[in-house]
Amino acid sequence: MSTYEKLLVGRQVKDLILNVTSEDGELIEIPVKLRGLPWSLKNQKISLAVTWGENGQTSFDGDFYIRECLKWMVVEAPWGETTDAFLGQCGPELGTALENLVPKAFVDTSTVTTDEVKKELIESSEEQQPLLTQE
């Protein structure tokens, strides 16, 4: 396997055990087979979950995003195919466990300062500079 192939997702299926505690406190182990969500597919699903208003305002349907990701990511599970009908029947315990499998749609940038962004840009530029001058 070449080095870059370690960075690819979506090709390999992982066996995973979801540990879900039911309402009555029983720990239930649910085996699932899961594939990673490729960056491009994640972006496509985000785009489908965003709607535009007349004045340019946007809204994001997080429920739609989570459901669409899970339908693609969960390859095998005791319930069979992961469908909207199945997901609509999940209690909060199972729903939360499944939701935690899905990559966050957006990164919280509220704590990032302008100075940190500038520093990262400068460092990134300095790292790439030698690559640009060598041939």
JOJO-V54062 format. One record per pair of residues at least 12 apart in sequence whose C-alpha atoms are under 8 Angstrom apart, sorted by the first residue. I is the first residue (numbers start at 0). GAP is how many residues later the second one is. D is the distance in Angstrom with one decimal. If there is no record, write none. Layout:
BEGIN
I,GAP,D
I,GAP,D
END
This chain:
BEGIN
7,30,7.4
8,26,7.4
8,27,5.1
8,28,6.4
8,29,5.4
9,25,5.2
9,26,4.5
9,27,5.6
9,28,5.7
10,24,7.0
10,25,7.7
11,23,6.1
11,24,7.5
12,20,6.2
12,21,5.4
12,22,4.6
12,23,7.6
12,62,7.8
13,19,5.5
13,20,5.2
13,21,6.2
14,16,7.2
14,17,6.0
14,18,4.6
14,19,6.4
15,15,5.8
15,16,5.3
15,17,6.1
15,18,7.0
16,12,6.1
16,13,5.4
16,14,4.5
16,15,6.1
17,12,4.9
17,13,6.3
17,14,7.3
17,79,6.9
18,78,7.7
19,73,6.3
19,74,6.2
19,77,6.7
20,72,6.6
21,71,6.4
22,70,7.6
29,47,7.8
29,48,7.4
30,46,6.5
30,47,7.2
31,42,7.0
31,43,7.5
31,44,5.6
31,45,4.6
31,46,7.4
32,41,6.1
32,42,5.4
32,43,4.9
32,44,6.5
33,39,5.5
33,40,4.7
33,41,5.5
33,42,7.2
34,38,5.0
34,39,6.6
34,40,6.8
35,37,6.3
36,32,7.4
36,35,7.9
36,36,6.4
36,66,7.8
41,27,7.5
41,63,7.6
44,20,6.0
44,23,6.9
44,24,7.2
45,19,6.3
45,59,6.6
47,17,7.8
48,12,5.1
48,13,7.0
48,15,6.1
48,16,5.7
64,40,7.9
65,33,6.5
65,36,6.6
66,17,6.9
66,20,7.3
68,33,6.6
69,12,7.1
69,28,7.5
69,29,7.9
69,31,7.9
69,32,6.9
70,12,6.1
END
